[in-house]
Amino acid sequence: MKTRLNRRGLPRDYLSIYETTILHLRKPSIIAWWSVAFPGFGHILLGHYFRGIGLIIWEIFINTHSKINAAMVYSFMGNTQMANEVLNPKLVLLYIPVYLFGIWDSYRGAVELNKEYKISERKHAPIRKYKINSKGINFLDKRSPLYALIWALFIPSLGQFYQGRVLASFFTLLWTVLFIYFSNFMEGFIYFIQGNFQRSTEVLNMQWLLFIPSFYFFTIYQSYTDTVELNKLFVKEQVEYLEKNFQPSDFSISKGRLVE
């Protein structure tokens, strides 16, 4: 059914005023790895936003109430007794099956979407370039992957905003603020730059702090790689437009001349 629909000319991208979603090749192993780092990230990279957001919320809720991150910190410090005391085994048993499912499903989804991409490329499915209405405008154009990376380094979500992914950027910004607030990151950072290292460590909430690294580096990775893919799609659209409207149908590329 999917193949039949694609042959009818489903586009290789979807533009709305708030979002830009494109179809492109992905490495299933990389997608699965991001699901290992944080459930839901692999699905976000595939464009399965509702599944990804659901898994992210599930991860944060279950992890927070079962104290998995806190137990990991105590385990790294060699304090296994304290790790066992803070861990809630009832919720951990709920956590593990969903965690494994997220890895498997993201890998499977990447494999299937790669098949759809190859069909779309072979059939020259249309590429949508503009979306405009009374709420605003969104369009494909070339953007700098380096700029996307730099903005994501400053504040997670700015790289996505640069790409025209408004909803994704606000979702990312919301969770970034929550992680920083509940982990007391800024307070700990102020004590750190003042040289009060002991106080800096004491105020940090490790349960929430451990969410930040994977979330931060994911937004950097996504901002850079998605900008690269958007640029590739933009070039394809330009090439196909020029071939269709300007290149003579009897032009031979191999010979570099018109075929008589």
Secondary structure, DSSP 8 states (H G I E B T S, - for coil): -HHHHHHTT--SEEE-SS-EEE-----HHHHHHHHHHSTTHHHHHHT-HHHHHHHHHHHHHHHHHHTHHHHHHHHHTT-HHHHHHH--HHHHHHHHHHHHHHHHHHHHHHHHHHHHHHHHHHHT-----EEEETTEEEE-----HHHHHHHHHHSTTHHHHHHT-HHHHHHHHHHHHHHHHHHTHHHHHHHHHTT-HHHHHHH--HHHHTHHHHHHHHHHHHHHHHHHHHHHHHHHHHHHHHHHHTS-TTEETTTTEE--
